[in-house]
Structures are given as C-alpha cells and as structure tokens.
Amino acid sequence: MVKKAFFAFFASLLFAFGADLRGDLGRILGENHPAIENIMQNERSFIDERNNVNYNALFARLKNQRLLEPSNSANIQIGFSSPDDNAILMVKAVGEVLSKMGYKYYLTTHFDANSAQWGIALSSRNSLEPGVLYSQLANSKIYIKKISKQEANFYIYELDLSRASVDSDTLNVNQIRPQKPYFLNVADKKSLSIEADSDDSFQPFIRVFDKNLKLIKTQKSNTITYSLTIELPAEANYVLIEDSFSLENIKRGLKINLN
C-alpha cells in the first residue's frame, strides 16, 4: 500500500515555488473542507520567513480545532522527496534529524535514487507530528515545500535540500582513537594533509564527495602510509577518511589538517 501511495503521488509531482497553504490544506483536510476558508483568512500567520508554510503553526491550529483524526502512533509511515538529484544527501541529512529526535530505527519501504524518493516505516509510542518535524528539519536547513496526507499517520513531504547540512567531525589536533571513519566538511578548502602514528599501520581509503554527497574522487592504498597530502577538487564538500581494512590500523588516531 505504501508503494502504491508513492507512485500515485509522485506521478503528478510538480514542485511549487513559495508557500501553497490552500493546496496543503486541501491535501490534509480534503479539498472542500469548510475549515479551509476560515484558515485562509489569516494566511500570513501561517507563512514563515522563507515564504514556506509554517507547519508548526498550521498543525497547532488544526490540532487545537480537532481537525485531525486520531493516529496510530505505533505505526508511522513517512515519505520524502526532493526535486534535485540528491537522494543520498536526503537519506543522510533527514536520517540524522530523525535520529536526533529519537527515531533511530526504521524500515525503508521505498527508495528511488533517480527521482529522489524515500519512504520509511517506524514504530514508536509517540506519533511524529508534522509541525515538530518541520522545526527539526529547519535546524539542519532542510525546508518542507509541500505536504500530502495519505492516511491518519502517513504524510509525504516534499523537501528543499539546497542548503541542507549534515553532521561532520570537528578537527582536533590531538590524535584520538576513532570510533568510526572520519567524515569532514571540506567546503572551500584546497587540500588536506594526514599524518598517522608511527606505531599504526594506516592504509588510506579516502573518498571525496560534492555537496549532494555524490562521489567525485577516491584514493585507496594497500601500502602502509604515515603522511600524505590530497588536492581537493573545486566542487569538494565532504571527505570520508578510513583505513582500507580496519579502524584498528589507526587506533591511535589521525592528525588531519585542512588548507
């Protein structure tokens, strides 16, 4: 059923510019719901500073007026889409937001990298209110452009990811045992240099991504290396640094400098 809902929705998907409060209300309440005209009389109070619908304010109003039917918080379904070719960025950036909200475990029910569509299902004692999600996404510069309601607890969100940010490591001059590969923001940097401890056996595996997390450069070696410098392409935005075989090979950590 989830997959059918995706195809039905995305088949006619057109991304709007600016807020479409009336359209959102029609997709949430039904096009001819009598409450729509009343809400539209105060349209500006539901528009944020980016000229998007302020879904926090809107859903507070809908909830206060009991215009939303009760939802089953144990079974939450969510769909995301983006007009740009940035499906991987969407999954990583939105996934980080959900994790920070406490939704760490979910099942992917639909994914199409070519058209940037992602559907998930999660179980939780607490429902995921669209207004709360709107605010949390905005903290990572992800903006909801449109909402479509499929069922009581199933919404599809069209996202603007043009300014989205993902979590990256903060460089520290002290070498610390890594718990996961280094993921760094290298926007506007020309090169990076890496030094490994002489007692480690660092065999570099380095990947460079653009702002949409598209892979643009890879450097991998099976040779033990203690220092190297990598020139970064102009479009480089993120770098993933790990060992070709195991993080145990760099258990004393790496010293990384950006230039």
C-alpha positions in Angstrom: 0.0 0.0 0.0 2.9 2.3 0.8 4.5 1.8 -2.6 1.2 2.4 -4.4 0.7 5.7 -2.5 4.2 6.8 -3.6 3.6 6.0 -7.2 0.2 7.7 -7.2 1.6 10.8 -5.5 4.9 11.2 -7.4 3.4 10.5 -10.9 1.9 14.0 -10.8 4.6 15.7 -8.7 5.2 19.4 -9.5 7.3 21.4 -7.1 5.8 24.8 -6.2 7.7 28.0 -5.6 6.8 29.7 -2.4 4.0 28.7 0.0 0.9 26.9 -1.1 -1.2 27.0 2.1 -4.5 26.3 0.3 -3.0 23.3 -1.5 -1.6 21.9 1.7 -4.9 22.3 3.5 -6.7 20.5 0.6 -4.3 17.6 0.8 -4.5 17.4 4.6 -8.2 18.0 5.2 -9.8 17.4 1.8 -10.3 20.0 -0.9 -13.8 21.1 0.1 -13.3 21.1 3.9 -15.3 24.0 5.4 -12.4 25.0 7.7 -10.1 25.9 4.8 -11.6 29.3 4.0 -11.5 30.3 7.7 -7.8 29.4 8.0 -7.0 31.2 4.7 -8.4 34.5 6.1 -5.2 34.5 8.3 -2.9 33.1 5.7 0.1 35.3 6.6 0.2 33.9 10.1 1.0 30.5 8.7 3.8 31.6 6.4 7.4 31.6 7.7 10.3 34.0 6.8 11.4 31.8 3.9 7.9 32.1 2.3 7.2 28.4 3.1 4.2 27.2 5.1 4.9 27.3 8.8 3.8 23.8 9.5 4.4 24.1 13.2 1.8 26.9 13.4 -0.5 25.3 11.0 -0.7 21.9 12.7 -1.0 23.6 16.1 -4.2 25.3 14.7 -5.5 22.1 13.2 -4.9 20.1 16.4 -6.5 22.9 18.5 -9.6 22.8 16.4 -9.7 19.0 16.4 -9.5 18.9 12.6 -7.1 15.9 12.6 -8.3 12.4 13.2 -6.5 10.4 15.9 -3.5 8.5 14.6 -2.0 5.1 15.5 1.4 6.2 16.9 2.6 2.6 16.9 2.7 2.5 13.1 4.2 5.6 11.5 4.7 5.9 7.7 6.6 8.8 6.1 7.6 9.7 2.6 10.2 12.2 1.5 11.0 13.6 -2.0 13.3 16.2 -3.4 13.3 18.0 -6.8 17.1 17.8 -7.1 19.3 14.8 -7.9 20.3 14.3 -4.3 18.8 11.2 -2.9 21.8 10.2 -0.9 22.0 13.6 0.7 18.3 13.4 1.6 18.7 10.0 3.3 21.7 11.0 5.3 20.5 14.5 6.3 17.0 13.5 7.1 18.2 10.3 8.8 20.4 12.4 11.1 17.4 14.6 12.0 15.2 11.6 12.8 18.0 10.1 14.9 18.3 13.3 16.9 14.6 13.2 17.5 14.9 9.7 18.9 13.8 7.8 15.9 16.9 5.7 15.4 15.4 2.5 13.9 13.1 2.5 10.9 12.5 0.3 7.8 12.9 1.7 4.3 9.8 0.8 2.4 10.6 2.6 -0.9 13.7 4.1 -2.4 14.3 5.6 -5.8 17.7 7.3 -6.2 16.9 8.6 -9.7 13.8 10.6 -8.7 14.9 11.1 -5.0 12.1 9.4 -3.3 12.4 7.7 0.1 9.7 6.0 2.2 10.1 4.7 5.7 8.1 3.0 8.4 8.8 3.1 12.1 7.3 2.0 15.3 7.1 4.4 18.2 5.0 5.1 21.3 4.9 8.8 20.2 3.5 10.0 16.9 5.7 12.1 14.7 3.8 15.4 14.3 4.5 17.2 11.0 4.9 20.6 12.9 7.6 19.2 15.1 9.4 17.6 12.1 9.2 20.9 10.2 11.0 22.7 13.1 13.7 19.9 13.5 14.4 19.8 9.7 14.7 23.5 9.6 17.5 23.3 12.2 19.5 21.4 9.6 18.4 23.8 6.8 16.0 21.4 5.3 12.7 23.0 4.3 9.4 21.4 3.7 7.8 22.8 0.5 4.6 20.7 0.4 2.8 18.1 2.5 0.4 15.4 1.2 -1.6 13.4 3.7 -2.2 9.8 2.7 -3.7 8.4 5.9 -4.1 9.5 9.5 -0.4 8.8 10.3 1.1 8.8 6.8 2.4 12.0 5.3 4.6 12.6 2.3 6.9 15.6 2.5 8.5 17.5 -0.5 11.8 18.9 0.7 14.2 21.7 -0.3 17.7 20.4 0.3 19.6 23.1 -1.4 21.1 24.3 1.9 20.9 21.1 3.8 23.8 20.4 6.2 25.0 17.0 7.5 26.9 16.3 10.7 30.7 16.2 10.2 33.6 15.7 12.6 35.4 18.6 14.2 39.1 18.5 13.6 41.2 18.1 16.8 44.9 18.4 16.8 45.1 15.6 19.4 45.1 12.1 17.9 42.1 10.2 19.3 41.1 6.6 18.7 38.4 6.8 16.0 35.0 5.0 16.7 34.0 5.4 13.0 35.5 6.8 9.8 36.4 10.5 9.8 33.7 12.5 7.9 34.8 16.1 7.3 33.4 19.2 5.8 36.0 20.5 3.4 33.9 23.2 1.6 36.2 25.9 0.2 39.4 24.0 1.1 42.1 23.2 -1.5 43.9 20.3 0.2 44.1 18.2 3.2 47.1 16.6 4.9 47.0 13.5 7.0 49.6 12.1 9.5 49.4 8.7 11.1 51.2 7.5 14.2 54.4 5.6 13.5 53.1 2.7 15.6 50.0 2.3 13.5 49.6 0.7 10.1 47.5 3.2 8.2 46.5 2.1 4.7 44.4 5.0 3.3 40.9 4.8 1.9 39.7 8.3 1.1 36.6 9.4 -0.7 35.7 12.9 -1.7 32.0 14.0 -2.2 30.3 17.1 -3.5 27.6 19.0 -1.6 24.9 16.4 -2.6 27.2 13.5 -1.5 28.0 12.4 -5.0 31.3 10.7 -5.1 33.8 12.7 -7.2 37.2 11.2 -6.1 38.6 8.1 -4.5 42.1 7.3 -3.3 42.9 3.9 -1.9 46.1 2.2 -1.0 47.2 -1.1 0.4 50.6 0.3 1.4 51.3 1.5 5.0 51.4 5.3 4.9 52.4 7.7 7.6 51.8 11.0 5.8 50.1 12.2 2.7 48.5 15.3 1.1 45.5 15.2 -1.1 44.5 18.0 -3.5 40.7 18.7 -3.4 38.6 19.4 -6.5 36.8 22.7 -6.5 33.4 21.0 -6.0 34.6 19.0 -3.0 32.4 19.5 0.1 32.9 16.4 2.2 35.7 13.8 2.7 35.4 10.3 4.3 38.7 9.0 5.6 39.2 5.5 6.9 41.6 2.6 6.7 41.3 0.2 3.7 40.9 -2.8 6.0 40.1 -1.9 9.7 40.0 1.1 12.0 42.2 -1.0 14.3 45.0 0.0 11.9 44.6 3.7 13.1 43.7 3.0 16.7 46.0 5.9 17.8 44.0 8.2 15.5 45.0 10.5 12.6 46.1 14.1 12.6 44.3 15.9 9.8 44.9 19.5 8.6 42.8 21.4 6.0 44.3 24.1 3.8 
